[in-house]
Amino acid sequence: MKSVRVFYKKTGRMKFVSHLDMNRYFLRLVKLAKLPVWYTEGFNPHPYITFALPLSLGFESEYEVVDMRVDDECSFEQIRMGLSENAVEGIEIFKVDSPKMKSGKISKAEYRLEFDGKFDTEKFTEFLKSDSIITQKKTKKGVMKQVNLGGMIFEFDLKEKDPPVVEICLAAGENNLNPRLLTRTYTEMTGVCLPEYSVTRTKLLVASGDVFA
């Protein structure tokens, strides 16, 4: 058996499918593709697959990653074709390769925020540049704690389009910053409501800035 890493896009209506349901979907997709995958042991054996970093409900993505183990004789192209031929609209398998990095190394994610209307981009830029953006964030244990989001914003580019688009790199992985929390904090601190916007995760990165592979 060998470990393989599947790279895919999640767009359109599929953004409304939760992470838990995506797990179930990929289990079914692997079966439909008839891939010779490794199964877990125990009373309820099932294909063993793991996702690199869960995607928030309602977000699209151009760079999602899921790992699995398959028979050594199954080529990367056979896996890609098998999954692609059985995937639903909104799931595009664009690459299959051997894992180069451990998922725990992911520390950053890039997002594209596309707004539905105009807003004060200068004021929002000043907010993103601030070293002190204090808010409350729920931990994995469900406990609220005070955090400084300023140290979790690595870089951003606000494009003065009509309407504006923001490309931003935020902390991810163990110390994760959701773009929705960032914009909600902006509203809480300034009293200004931003227009509705869509979110697309465009890349997963490791600490060095290299793309997760």
C-alpha positions, 0 to 999 in steps of 0.5 A, a space after each residue: 500500500 502507498 499513501 496518496 494525496 488528492 487535490 481538489 476544488 470545492 465550488 458552487 452548491 458544494 460549498 453548502 456541504 459540511 465537513 462531516 458530510 464531505 467525509 461521507 461523500 468521499 467515502 462514497 466517491 472512493 467506492 464508486 471509483 472502485 479504488 483499491 484503498 486500505 480499509 480500517 479494521 474493526 467491526 465497521 471497516 471503511 476506507 481510511 481517508 483524512 482531510 488536511 484542513 477542514 473548510 468552513 461551511 459556505 466557503 468555496 475552495 480552489 485548493 483542498 487536500 485529502 489523503 488515502 492509502 491505495 494499492 501500490 499498483 494503482 497509478 496517480 492518473 488512474 486515481 485521478 480519473 476514477 475519482 473525476 469520473 464519479 465526482 459531482 458538479 462542484 468537485 474537481 479533482 485536479 491532481 493526485 500525488 505522493 504526500 510531501 509534507 505532514 498536514 500538521 505543518 499547515 500554518 497559513 491559508 490564503 483567501 479571496 473575499 469578493 464583496 457585493 457592494 462598496 465600503 470605506 476601503 481606507 478604513 478597512 485597510 487601517 483596521 487590517 494593518 493594526 497590530 492590536 485587534 482584540 476580540 473573543 475567540 472560542 477554543 476547541 474545548 468551547 471556552 471563550 478566550 481573548 485573542 489578538 487577531 493582529 498577529 494572525 494576519 500575515 499579508 493582504 491586498 485590497 483591490 480597488 475594484 467595483 465592488 472591492 476584492 480582498 486577498 488575505 493570508 491568515 493563520 491556519 491549522 492549530 491557530 486558525 483565523 476564520 475570515 468571518 471572525 475578522 470581519 465581524 470584529 471589524 464591525 464590533 470595533 467600528 460599528 460599520 457593517 461591511 457588505 455581504 461577501 463570498 469567501 474562497 480559500 485559494 491556498 494552504 501554506 506552511 510556515 516558510 510560505 511554501 504551498 502545502 504539498 
